[in-house]
């Protein structure tokens, strides 16, 4: 029995990055031997065990062959005869197909170290094209390591293109897709994830609503970058630069989908795109079964982001409607995330990345003014039921009128 550290732990150590998760592969062992040593089995489809003390995962060396569609369409074979090289060849990228023993002696049969130095993401073998999830994984790695200068090898991009055209991507479950998408959006350069998906044709399959934004012009006076798709990538880039949470990044990606529906004869204007885009945002939310908080914020940002930009011009009554829509009294954090998404949208414009966004503080002040209205005095005046609701609304409107008159312009 020989035990090797494999995959990301080896890759990140060689890159000088912190190693968080460690994967282990065991060569020359049987299930019975693992159980006898106190390892606890966890894998239903193939033999994976938890170490009796550390709790880390140890997998028996295995081979695999395609037996059906999608990510799960594989038959695995694990036995003591499977070599380390046979186990490594089934992995996605050369930089993930390296192993080291307890003395840090490197086993690198597919030149992963060479590709690390060349900053190339390259597939290990033609079997790469058997697993559609790898399209998303490679795009995610491209986003993660873009800052180090990594790019996808042309021949790997071609395999990803073939996978995108094969219909295999449609076999991915919503859960698996969302896991990769959400992890990619939280990388330092999530816009690269979208760019790579677009380069290989996967974006058109997975998110046609986002793909449709590229080539759609916007008024140059407001959007010097002109192209709506380019703008979307810039907004996503800003959301990462400002360390926004997943909810905000997801909303940034989807906020302008309505512009993809504007008839060409109306370009570059996009009247009411906030409303026309809601059905598209809803469709993307449901396709990937995004978490509820991501779904809700994406829809609210899609509908109201232009309200955010025009905050200083809004009438008190419109401002009150906006605050009510977000339920700022019970869910203040959601309104903060809306403000953040609006600011990222404003900064995601060519040459305007550093421009101040006074709307943010103005909206926060408006929310505080509305929240400052006390309910107890109204109860003491005898208001109750629907009448109490109307009285509270009137008082909040008064507070917003005063705020608008006194707030710094």
C-alpha positions as CSV (number, residue, x, y, z in Angstrom):
1,X,0.0,0.0,0.0
2,X,1.3,3.4,-1.0
3,X,-0.3,6.7,-0.2
4,X,0.1,9.9,-2.3
5,X,-1.1,13.5,-2.0
6,X,-2.7,14.4,-5.3
7,X,-4.4,17.2,-7.2
8,X,-5.0,20.7,-5.9
9,X,-2.8,20.3,-2.8
10,X,0.3,19.5,-5.0
11,X,-0.6,22.2,-7.5
12,X,-1.0,24.9,-5.0
13,X,2.1,24.0,-3.1
14,X,4.1,24.3,-6.3
15,X,2.5,27.7,-7.0
16,X,3.3,28.9,-3.5
17,X,-0.3,29.3,-2.6
18,X,-1.9,28.2,0.7
19,X,-3.0,24.6,0.7
20,X,-6.5,24.1,2.3
21,X,-8.0,20.8,1.1
22,X,-5.9,17.8,0.7
23,X,-6.9,14.8,-1.4
24,X,-5.1,11.4,-1.0
25,X,-5.0,8.4,-3.3
26,X,-4.1,4.9,-2.1
27,X,-2.4,2.6,-4.6
28,X,-2.1,-1.2,-4.1
29,X,-4.8,-1.5,-1.4
30,X,-8.2,-3.3,-1.1
31,X,-11.4,-2.1,0.6
32,X,-10.8,-4.8,3.2
33,X,-7.3,-3.5,4.0
34,X,-8.6,0.0,4.4
35,X,-11.4,-1.1,6.8
36,X,-8.9,-3.2,8.8
37,X,-6.8,-0.1,9.3
38,X,-9.8,1.8,10.7
39,X,-10.8,3.9,7.7
40,X,-14.5,4.6,7.4
41,X,-16.2,4.2,4.0
42,X,-18.2,7.1,2.6
43,X,-18.3,6.6,-1.2
44,X,-21.4,4.9,-2.6
45,X,-20.2,4.9,-6.2
46,X,-16.5,4.3,-5.7
47,X,-14.2,3.5,-2.7
48,X,-13.6,6.6,-0.7
49,X,-12.6,6.4,3.0
50,X,-12.2,8.8,5.9
51,X,-9.0,8.7,7.9
52,X,-9.7,7.4,11.4
53,X,-7.9,10.4,13.0
54,X,-7.8,13.3,10.6
55,X,-11.1,12.7,8.9
56,X,-9.5,13.5,5.5
57,X,-10.6,11.6,2.4
58,X,-8.6,8.8,1.0
59,X,-9.6,7.2,-2.4
60,X,-8.5,4.0,-3.8
61,X,-6.7,4.4,-7.1
62,X,-9.2,3.8,-9.9
63,X,-9.9,3.9,-13.6
64,X,-13.1,5.1,-15.2
65,X,-14.9,4.8,-18.5
66,X,-17.9,6.6,-20.0
67,X,-21.2,4.7,-19.6
68,X,-23.9,7.3,-20.0
69,X,-24.6,11.0,-20.4
70,X,-23.5,13.8,-18.1
71,X,-21.3,14.2,-15.1
72,X,-22.5,11.0,-13.4
73,X,-22.3,8.8,-16.5
74,X,-19.2,6.8,-15.6
75,X,-18.3,3.3,-14.5
76,X,-15.4,3.1,-12.0
77,X,-13.0,0.3,-11.4
78,X,-10.8,0.2,-8.3
79,X,-8.3,-2.6,-7.5
80,X,-4.8,-3.0,-6.1
81,X,-3.6,-3.4,-9.7
82,X,-4.5,0.2,-10.8
83,X,-1.3,2.2,-11.0
84,X,-0.8,5.8,-9.9
85,X,-0.3,6.9,-13.5
86,X,-3.7,5.2,-14.5
87,X,-5.4,7.0,-11.7
88,X,-3.9,10.4,-12.6
89,X,-4.7,10.1,-16.4
90,X,-8.5,10.3,-15.6
91,X,-8.1,13.8,-14.1
92,X,-9.1,17.0,-15.9
93,X,-6.0,19.1,-16.2
94,X,-2.3,18.4,-16.2
95,X,-1.7,20.7,-13.3
96,X,-4.2,18.6,-11.3
97,X,-2.6,15.3,-12.4
98,X,0.4,15.4,-10.2
99,X,1.1,13.4,-7.0
100,X,3.7,13.4,-4.2
101,X,4.7,11.0,-1.6
102,X,5.4,11.7,2.1
103,X,8.9,12.8,1.1
104,X,7.5,15.3,-1.4
105,X,8.9,13.3,-4.3
106,X,6.9,14.4,-7.3
107,X,5.1,12.0,-9.7
108,X,4.3,14.0,-12.9
109,X,3.6,11.7,-15.8
110,X,1.7,14.3,-17.8
111,X,4.0,17.4,-17.5
112,X,1.8,19.3,-15.1
113,X,4.8,21.1,-13.6
114,X,5.8,22.3,-17.1
115,X,2.3,23.7,-17.7
116,X,2.4,25.4,-14.2
117,X,5.5,27.2,-15.3
118,X,4.1,28.0,-18.7
119,X,0.8,29.2,-17.0
120,X,-1.3,26.9,-19.2
121,X,-4.5,25.0,-18.4
122,X,-4.2,21.9,-20.5
123,X,-6.3,18.7,-20.5
124,X,-4.6,15.4,-19.6
125,X,-6.1,13.1,-22.2
126,X,-8.9,13.0,-24.8
127,X,-11.1,11.5,-22.1
128,X,-11.5,15.1,-20.9
129,X,-14.3,15.4,-23.4
130,X,-16.3,12.7,-21.7
131,X,-17.3,14.9,-18.7
132,X,-19.3,18.1,-19.5
133,X,-18.7,19.4,-16.0
134,X,-15.1,20.0,-16.9
135,X,-16.1,22.9,-19.2
136,X,-17.2,24.8,-16.1
137,X,-14.3,23.6,-14.0
138,X,-11.7,24.8,-16.5
139,X,-13.4,28.2,-16.8
140,X,-13.4,28.4,-13.0
141,X,-9.7,27.6,-12.9
142,X,-9.1,30.2,-15.5
143,X,-10.9,32.8,-13.3
144,X,-8.9,31.6,-10.2
145,X,-5.5,31.8,-11.8
146,X,-6.0,34.7,-14.3
147,X,-4.0,37.0,-11.9
148,X,-1.0,34.6,-12.4
149,X,-1.3,34.8,-16.2
150,X,-2.9,31.4,-16.8
151,X,-4.7,30.8,-20.1
152,X,-6.6,27.8,-21.5
153,X,-4.6,25.8,-24.1
154,X,-6.1,26.2,-27.6
155,X,-6.5,22.4,-28.0
156,X,-8.3,22.3,-24.6
157,X,-10.6,25.1,-25.6
158,X,-11.4,23.2,-28.8
159,X,-12.4,20.1,-26.7
160,X,-14.6,22.4,-24.6
161,X,-16.1,23.8,-27.8
162,X,-16.9,20.3,-29.0
163,X,-18.5,19.4,-25.6
164,X,-20.6,22.6,-25.8
165,X,-21.9,21.6,-29.2
166,X,-22.5,18.0,-28.3
167,X,-25.6,18.5,-26.1
168,X,-23.8,17.0,-23.1
169,X,-24.0,20.3,-21.1
170,X,-27.7,19.9,-21.0
171,X,-27.3,16.7,-19.0
172,X,-25.7,18.6,-16.1
173,X,-27.9,18.8,-13.0
174,X,-28.8,22.3,-11.7
175,X,-27.0,21.5,-8.4
176,X,-23.7,20.5,-10.0
177,X,-23.8,23.5,-12.4
178,X,-24.6,25.9,-9.6
179,X,-21.8,24.6,-7.4
180,X,-19.3,25.4,-10.1
181,X,-20.9,28.8,-11.1
182,X,-21.1,30.0,-7.5
183,X,-17.5,29.0,-6.8
184,X,-16.4,30.7,-10.0
185,X,-18.3,33.9,-9.2
186,X,-16.5,34.1,-5.8
187,X,-13.0,34.0,-7.5
188,X,-10.9,37.2,-7.8
189,X,-11.6,37.5,-11.5
190,X,-15.1,36.0,-12.1
191,X,-15.5,37.9,-15.4
192,X,-12.8,35.5,-16.8
193,X,-15.2,32.6,-16.1
194,X,-17.9,34.1,-18.2
195,X,-15.3,35.0,-20.9
196,X,-14.0,31.5,-21.2
197,X,-17.5,30.0,-21.3
198,X,-18.3,32.4,-24.1
199,X,-15.1,31.5,-26.0
200,X,-16.0,27.8,-26.1
201,X,-19.7,28.3,-26.8
202,X,-20.8,27.1,-23.4
203,X,-22.3,30.4,-22.4
204,X,-24.8,30.3,-25.3
205,X,-25.9,26.8,-24.0
206,X,-26.0,27.5,-20.3
207,X,-27.0,31.1,-20.1
208,X,-28.2,32.3,-23.5
209,X,-29.7,35.3,-21.8
210,X,-26.2,36.5,-20.8
211,X,-24.7,35.5,-24.1
212,X,-27.3,37.6,-26.0
213,X,-25.9,40.8,-24.4
214,X,-22.7,40.8,-26.4
215,X,-22.9,43.0,-29.4
216,X,-25.9,44.9,-28.0
217,X,-25.0,48.7,-27.9
218,X,-25.9,51.2,-25.2
219,X,-25.8,55.0,-25.3
220,X,-22.2,56.0,-25.3
221,X,-22.9,59.1,-23.1
222,X,-23.8,56.8,-20.2
223,X,-21.7,53.7,-21.3
224,X,-18.4,54.6,-22.9
225,X,-17.8,50.8,-23.3
226,X,-21.0,50.7,-25.4
227,X,-21.3,46.9,-25.6
228,X,-23.8,45.6,-23.0
229,X,-21.9,42.3,-22.6
230,X,-18.6,44.0,-22.0
231,X,-20.4,46.2,-19.4
232,X,-21.7,43.2,-17.6
233,X,-18.2,41.7,-17.4
234,X,-16.9,45.0,-16.0
235,X,-19.7,45.1,-13.4
236,X,-18.8,41.6,-12.3
237,X,-15.1,42.5,-12.2
238,X,-15.9,45.5,-9.9
239,X,-18.0,43.3,-7.6
240,X,-14.9,41.1,-7.1
241,X,-12.6,44.1,-6.6
242,X,-14.9,45.3,-3.8
243,X,-15.2,41.8,-2.3
244,X,-19.0,41.7,-2.7
245,X,-20.8,38.5,-1.5
246,X,-22.3,35.9,-3.9
247,X,-25.7,37.5,-3.8
248,X,-24.4,40.8,-5.1
249,X,-22.2,39.1,-7.8
250,X,-25.1,37.0,-9.1
251,X,-27.3,40.1,-9.3
252,X,-24.5,42.0,-11.1
253,X,-24.3,39.2,-13.7
254,X,-28.1,39.3,-14.4
255,X,-29.1,42.9,-13.9
256,X,-29.2,44.0,-17.5
257,X,-30.7,40.9,-19.2
258,X,-33.7,42.9,-20.5
259,X,-31.4,44.8,-22.8
260,X,-30.9,41.5,-24.8
261,X,-34.6,41.7,-25.7
262,X,-34.6,45.3,-27.1
263,X,-35.5,45.4,-30.8
264,X,-32.5,46.5,-33.0
265,X,-34.5,49.5,-34.3
266,X,-34.6,50.9,-30.8
267,X,-30.9,50.6,-30.1
268,X,-28.9,52.0,-28.3
269,X,-31.8,52.9,-26.0
270,X,-33.4,50.3,-23.8
271,X,-36.7,51.6,-22.5
272,X,-38.2,49.6,-19.7
273,X,-35.4,46.9,-19.8
274,X,-35.8,46.7,-16.1
275,X,-39.2,45.1,-16.4
276,X,-38.7,43.1,-19.6
277,X,-35.7,41.5,-18.1
278,X,-37.5,40.1,-15.0
279,X,-38.8,37.0,-16.8
280,X,-35.3,36.3,-18.0
281,X,-33.8,36.7,-14.6
282,X,-36.4,34.4,-13.2
283,X,-35.7,31.8,-15.9
284,X,-31.9,31.8,-15.1
285,X,-32.6,31.6,-11.3
286,X,-34.9,28.6,-11.8
287,X,-32.6,26.8,-14.3
288,X,-29.7,26.7,-11.8
289,X,-31.9,26.5,-8.6
290,X,-30.0,29.4,-7.2
291,X,-30.4,30.0,-3.4
292,X,-33.4,32.0,-2.4
293,X,-31.4,35.1,-1.3
294,X,-29.6,35.1,-4.7
295,X,-32.8,34.8,-6.6
296,X,-34.6,37.6,-4.6
297,X,-31.7,40.1,-4.9
298,X,-31.2,39.4,-8.6
299,X,-34.9,40.2,-9.3
300,X,-34.9,43.3,-7.2
301,X,-31.7,44.7,-8.6
302,X,-33.0,43.9,-12.1
303,X,-36.2,45.8,-11.5
304,X,-34.9,48.8,-9.5
305,X,-31.2,49.4,-10.3
306,X,-32.1,52.5,-12.4
307,X,-34.1,53.8,-9.4
308,X,-30.8,53.5,-7.5
309,X,-28.9,55.5,-10.0
310,X,-31.6,58.2,-10.0
311,X,-32.0,58.2,-6.2
312,X,-31.3,61.9,-5.8
313,X,-34.1,62.8,-8.3
314,X,-36.8,60.5,-6.9
315,X,-39.9,61.9,-5.4
316,X,-40.4,61.0,-1.7
317,X,-43.4,58.8,-2.7
318,X,-41.3,56.9,-5.2
319,X,-38.5,56.6,-2.7
320,X,-41.0,55.2,-0.1
321,X,-42.2,52.6,-2.7
322,X,-38.6,51.6,-3.3
323,X,-37.9,51.1,0.4
324,X,-41.2,49.2,0.9
325,X,-40.3,46.9,-2.0
326,X,-37.1,45.9,-0.2
327,X,-38.7,45.7,3.3
328,X,-35.9,47.8,4.7
329,X,-37.5,47.7,8.1
330,X,-37.1,44.0,8.6
331,X,-34.4,43.2,6.0
332,X,-31.9,46.0,6.1
333,X,-29.0,43.8,4.8
334,X,-30.9,43.1,1.5
335,X,-31.1,46.9,0.9
336,X,-27.4,47.3,1.6
337,X,-26.7,44.6,-1.0
338,X,-28.9,46.4,-3.5
339,X,-27.0,49.6,-3.0
340,X,-23.7,47.7,-3.5
341,X,-25.0,46.2,-6.7
342,X,-26.0,49.6,-8.0
343,X,-22.6,51.0,-7.1
344,X,-20.9,48.1,-9.0
345,X,-23.1,48.8,-12.0
346,X,-22.1,52.5,-11.9
347,X,-18.4,51.6,-11.6
348,X,-18.5,49.0,-14.3
349,X,-18.2,51.5,-17.1
350,X,-15.1,52.3,-19.1
351,X,-13.2,55.2,-17.5
352,X,-15.7,55.7,-14.7
353,X,-14.5,53.0,-12.3
354,X,-13.2,55.5,-9.8
355,X,-16.2,57.9,-9.9
356,X,-17.9,58.5,-6.6
357,X,-21.4,57.2,-6.1
358,X,-23.3,59.7,-3.8
359,X,-26.5,57.8,-4.3
360,X,-25.3,55.1,-1.9
361,X,-25.2,57.4,1.2
362,X,-28.4,59.1,0.0
363,X,-30.3,55.8,-0.1
364,X,-28.9,54.8,3.3
365,X,-30.0,58.1,4.8
366,X,-33.5,57.7,3.2
367,X,-33.8,54.2,4.7
368,X,-32.8,55.5,8.1
369,X,-35.3,58.4,7.9
370,X,-38.1,55.9,7.1
371,X,-37.0,53.5,9.8
372,X,-36.9,56.4,12.4
373,X,-40.7,56.7,12.4
374,X,-42.0,55.4,15.7
375,X,-45.1,53.2,15.8
376,X,-45.9,53.6,19.5
377,X,-47.3,57.2,19.3
378,X,-49.6,56.1,16.5
379,X,-50.9,53.1,18.6
380,X,-51.5,55.5,21.5
381,X,-53.6,57.7,19.1
382,X,-55.8,54.7,18.6
383,X,-54.7,53.6,15.1
384,X,-55.0,49.8,14.5
385,X,-55.3,47.4,11.6
386,X,-55.2,48.8,8.0
387,X,-55.6,52.4,9.4
388,X,-52.4,51.9,11.4
389,X,-50.6,50.8,8.2
390,X,-51.7,53.9,6.4
391,X,-50.8,56.2,9.3
392,X,-47.3,54.7,9.4
393,X,-47.0,55.2,5.7
394,X,-48.0,58.8,5.9
395,X,-45.5,59.5,8.7
396,X,-42.7,57.8,6.7
397,X,-43.6,59.9,3.7
398,X,-43.3,63.0,5.8
399,X,-40.0,61.9,7.1
400,X,-38.7,61.3,3.6
401,X,-40.0,64.8,2.5
402,X,-38.0,66.4,5.3
403,X,-35.0,64.2,4.5
404,X,-35.1,65.2,0.8
405,X,-35.2,68.9,1.7
406,X,-32.4,68.7,4.2
407,X,-30.0,66.0,2.8
408,X,-26.8,67.4,1.3
409,X,-27.0,67.5,-2.5
